[in-house]
Amino acid sequence: MSRDVDLTNAALLMVDIQEDLLAARGALSELGVQPLKQEERRMLMTNCQRLLAQARQAKTPIVYVRTAFRPDFGDCFLPPKWLRRLSKSMPVLVEGTSGAAISNEVAPQPDDYVITKKSLSAFQFTHLDRLLTNLRVDTCILAGFCGVPGSIDDTSRMAGLLGYDTAIAADAVFPVRTPHLETFVKRAAVRETSEIISLLQAPGQRGQTVAVCRPAMIIVAMNNDGHHPQGSKRRYGVELKSSGPADEERELFIRNNNRLIEAMTRKGFPVIHSKTAVRLDQADDAHSAQAFRVNEPAWKRNFPPGVGYMIEDTWGAEILEGVKLPEGYYRVYKKGNSAFGLTHMQRLLRNLGVNTCIITGDSTTGCVSDTAREGVGLGYELIVVSDATSRANIPYHQVLANRAEVKSTDEVLAWLEELQPASRRAAGGA
């Protein structure tokens, strides 16, 4: 196997190795999956058993990902072309039936993990990514059924998108050693079971490494349109505030963010601006429907033609004047509240080896709140800086305190001083 594939922190994913898919039944051809011949089943099962035995000996986590649906297929998320082939008269992979069961030859053991999926990819609409994060897995070994052009293919593609390295056992997936595996050359290491086993011979150092805090500062929105006196909200009277306190709040907001940026840069930790920018017609806006109902009347009434809020490629969507972003900062565009929602933020943080997020920026009850909620759901440690958000030290911060640490700028600066400076090299991994 190529030298760049390291299975020290791998997990073995057993995908769709279920009786409805392994038995030579007419339902398989109806679903677009060719029936499995007896000789091929023996080879598949033997190699899967070998992988499982070696993974258990090497203390490599084993995750079974099975597919199961309601009898009416209302929760079936297979491609529409596949879904149209299903009917109540053809109960394929229905929850509770013998056909949906994992095959006895490779049955899970008590310490293994079992996840149920509803679509082809093992990651789509499941908690697999969070599980692998908890287990500190950075490489997925794929084996199983449901066709290489189906579940194995889609799982490998999404694993790569999320930042995992992938190894596929060519003789432990179906169809066995299919030429289609050649299309994986830039996405996964495709090797024989024996080659993968050779890298799992001895237990690695999993669980013996000390977790190192690797923080990133995420400045959420914090744009001119929302906070500058000449921003569209105040310029056109969409949001009216008294000038005195607003100026004082803005100066505190800017000053504390700059203090944090300077400390992060000095330590070599990444600073990320999650910038909101949408089209003038808002066709790509991903805020909630309620936000449209609340804001749109005022926007239409007050904004002249050609003017909007946080419009892409305008001064109003840029970070608030006075905030000094460092050279080499990262920018992630977003269309809604959360810096994680429908963005590549999670992949960026993985590429940078980040496990702790320091959150500052826009409204605590809006963008900061949504970012914090999604971030902790993805497994990150979070610190919300209470006096580096647009509404400093408000009672709502205590709601977020159930999910994240809520600290003042001074407290965060003191904490940063205790951390070792970062290597400039991204750590990568999950």
Order of alpha helices (4+ residues) and beta strands (2+ residues): beta-alpha-alpha-alpha-beta-alpha-beta-alpha-beta-alpha-beta-beta-alpha-beta-alpha-alpha-alpha-beta-alpha-beta-alpha-beta-alpha-beta-alpha-beta-alpha
